Amino acid sequence: MKRKGIWSIAAAVLFTATGCLHSASAEKGATTNISTNVVYTGGQCGSSEACGEWINDAEHLESVCRKVRREFIAGSDIPVPAIDFEQFAALRISMGTQPTGGYELVLVDTHARIEKETAIIRVDWIEPAPDAMVTQMITSPCLLVRIPRGDYRRIEIQDQHGTVRCRIDVH
């Protein structure tokens, strides 16, 4: 009975100390995570270059969505995602113009890692195999990701191999 009490006290002290250490390291710029989620994914996003775009307000988001709408065949419409720009921003991640179908971007994790004022977002940068049967049309795959505002000044997009595909300054 006394052993259980001693172990309970030791565990409580350990958890408390760990929490204090974690708080102190977070203040020194240690790695933290923030939640992200995809609000749109598409294969015709009208971006010729592979990179990203920081979207800071509703007007800019509407402009990006209007550009994506123009790329759809027969003028299909995409809804403008509802984003509370007081707490969040949006990020458009694009593969740029691709020669065929079979290209795709997939958000790897619903959390971005923040290290040294940089939010790191991991995506699967999918390309078709050389012998794959694909549609013969030009595509421009993209993701639109909602991301909380936070203590970061830039965003780094990394593919599944850890290769940095793009760096974006947050303004």
N, C-alpha and C positions, 0 to 999 in steps of 0.2 A: 504494500500500500504506500509506504514512504517512497519507494522507488518511482512509482507512478507520479507522485507529487513532484519529486525532484526533476523527472524528465519533462513534466508539463511546464515547470518554471524555466528549465533550460530552453525548451522549444520557444516559449514566449519571449525570452530574452533574445534568442537568435533571430526570430522574425522581426522583432522591434529594431534590432541593430541593422538587419538587412534593409529594412525600410528607410532608416536614417541614412545609410550609405547610398541607397538608390537616389534619395532626394538630393544629397550632396553632389553626386556624380551628374545628375540631370542638370544642375545649375552650372556645371563646368562644361556643358556642351556635349555630354555623352549621347549616345544613340537613343532616340525615342521613336515611337510610331504614331502615325495619324491614319484615320480611316479614309479610304477613297472608294468611289464607286462609279461604274460606267453608267452614263445617262444616255449615250447613243453610240452605236457602232454601225459602220457602213462601208461599202466598197467603192462608192463614187463620191468623194468628198471635195473635189475641186482644188486640191493642193498639189502643185507640181514638184515641190521639194519635200524631202523627208525631214521632218522636225516637229516642232510643237509651237503652240501659241497660247499665251496666258490671256484669259478672258476675265476681265475685272468687273464688268457690270452688265446689266440686262441689255443695254443698247448694243454693246459689242457682241453679246451672245446672239441676239436677233440677226445681226449682220452676218455672222458665221453661218447660222442656220439658213439664211436666205441664199448664201453662196452654195451651200450643199444642195438646197432645193433645185437650183439652176442646173445642177449636174445630173439630176434624175431624168430618165427617159419618160416622156409623156407628162412632165411637170408634176410628178407625185409630190406629195407634201410630207414634211416631217414636222412633228410638233416641237415647239421651243420648250426645252426642259425647264421645269420650275426650280429655280435655284435662289436661295436666300443669300444675296450678295453681301449682306452684313456679316455673315458668318463663314461664307464659302466663296470660292472662285471656281472657274472651270478651266480645263486644260484640253486643248485639241492636240492630239498626237497623230501625226500623219506619216505614212510610208512614202509619200510622194507618188508621182506617176509611175505605174508599172505596166509592162507590155502585154500582160495577159491576166486572166483570172487566176485564182489559186493563192493569191497573196492575202494575208490577214494579220490583224493585230488583236491580241487577246491580253487583257490585264491579268498578270500572273497572281497577284495578291491584292486583297482589299485593304492593305495597309501600305503606306509609304514610309520609308525609313528616313529619319532626319539625322544627318551627321554634319557637323560644322557648318550650319546654316544652309545646308543643301537637302532638299527633299528628293529622295531617290525612288523612282517609280519603275517597277520591273514589268516588262511586257514580253509576251512571246511574239517574236518577229518572224512570222511564218511565210516561207517562200515555197513554191511548188518544186517537187523533184524535177530534175532535167528531163526525165522521160514521162512526166505526168501528162495526162490528157486534161487540158484546161480550156476555158472559153477564150476565143480569140477576139478580145476587146481590151482596150486600154482601161485600167482601173486606177483608183487612188484611195486605198483603204485608210480609214481613220477611226479613232476612238475619241469620244468626248467624255472626260472624267471630271467628276465633282470632287473638289479637294478643300478641306478646311483651311481657312487663313491661319497662319501660324508664324513661328519664329524661324523662318527660312527666307533666304534672299534669292535663291536660284533653285531650279528643278533640273534633275538629271534623269534622262530616260535611258534605261539599260535593257538590253535584250536578254534572252534566256542564257546566253553565254557570258554575261557580265560586260559585254561591249557597250560603251557609251554611244548611243545613236544620236543624242541631241542634248544640248544644254540650253536652258531658257532662264533669262533673268526675270524675276518677279518684280513688278512695279505697282 
